[in-house]
Amino acid sequence: MHVLTGQTLSFTADPGQRPDPYIHHEKGAVVIGDDGKILWVGELVTLPQEYHELDRTDHGESLILPGFVDAHLHFPQYRMIAAYGENLLDWLERYTFPEEMRYGDPKFAKRAAKLFIDELFNHGITSCLAFSTIHPEALDALFEEAQSRSMAMISGKSKMDCNAPSGLTDTPQSGYDQSRELINKWHGVDRLQYAITPRFAVTSSEPQLEMTGALKREYPDMVFQTHLSENQAEIEAVATAFPWSQDYTDVYDRYGLLSERAFFAHGIHLSERELSRLSEAGASIVHCPTSNNFLGSGLFRYKQTRFGEQPVSVGIGCDIGGGTSFSMLATLRDAYVVSQLVGKRITAFEAFYLATLGNASLLHLDHEIGTLDAGKVADIVVLDPKATPIMAERHALSESLHDILFALMIMGDDRAVRQVWVNGKLVKDI
């Protein structure tokens, strides 16, 4: 067992809907049990006597939070950060597809999985919803690495049967069969879950989408993930490929792929009809601000989408490798900047909620992670608001918890991530 002391912070609800929905102890403590669970959390002065003699790490003014949850990123794209492309489709052709073809090699995939998860932990991301490639070997490597580290990971084999290189396509039948085999092999093993994962409508034929719908009907409680309305050229390509559709969302809807466990990355250019249908189905959009900005895809309207007349649930993700950093802090920074540009500013409280309890709740993982409540898994990140000399100077001006969080998300990066715990094990310590 181990005791962490410092400022503890855990959200209880969405700050966009309720004032001050968090529990904050300026001088707090978290007790981590030998079983990887949180045993106790509260004010340090009320720490039960039975925990007084345990090994203790004092984090001073640093913030102790639930580990970050990332709701959208790509395992096979981590080496492609900062790859120049004219637009999304050009970027996919020039960089993404050639890189992903390499993941059919189990040795390459195994090495990549280790480096990928190392980088997640380095930035305080302790669980995620990730895309893999079409190769079962790649997903095996990712799940094996995540399992060896007791990590909560949701992922799935990507499905693509058209508009991609021959070495990176499956067929409607093979995509279905391989997905079922991987579900039987991995879903529900330790902290792992399978996600049904067609890349996006551009790379799936109608027969493949039909079989994807059949798979979703077989496993209605399983996470479904794909992309939606990221880029105007993509939207035009979907309209051409599916001329019968009312819009992009209608393509997925026709095959029964909208549900409260469906996650659509980006969702920038959605009509009112699409927002209404997504809201009705309980589906979620995952905001990927660094990727949207880098690829010039557009500005996502977080508050207008989340709290409009037809509210749609929204998560957040770093979207490596269209995204420019594994850092959740950098992702939150860009989310704030975009919210300013569209005229509806988000607060630091809303941003940190999204990256912790918000994403955990959308992924139906909040029974296990997302807060510092006793009984939850000890997935924890410790953030140092004085990690660099200039951050220390800025911290001296902070007069509130919001000030501290705001400066962290604007100025922070992996240097601010002081410690990371996953399932009660220390995986980063600086």
Secondary structure, DSSP 8 states (H G I E B T S, - for coil): -EEEEEEEEEESS-TTTSSS-EEEEEEEEEEE-TTSBEEEEEEGGG--GGGTTSEEEEEEEEEEEE-EEEEEEEGGGGGGTT---SSHHHHIIIIIHHHHHGGGSHHHHHHHHHHHHHHHHHTTEEEEEEE--S-HHHHHHHHHHHHHTT-EEEEE-EE--SSS-GGG---HHHHHHHHHHHHHHHTTSTTEEEEEEE--GGG--HHHHHHHHHHHHHSTTSEEEEEES--HHHHHHHHHH-TT-SSHHHHHHHTT--STTEEEEE--S--HHHHHHHHHHT-EEEE-HHHHHHTT-----HHHHHSSSS--EEEE---TTTSS-S-HHHHHHHHHHHHHHTT----HHHHHHIIIIIHHHHTT-TTTSSS--TTSB--EEEE-TTSSHHHHHHHTT--SHHHHHHHHHHH--GGGEEEEEETTEEEEE-
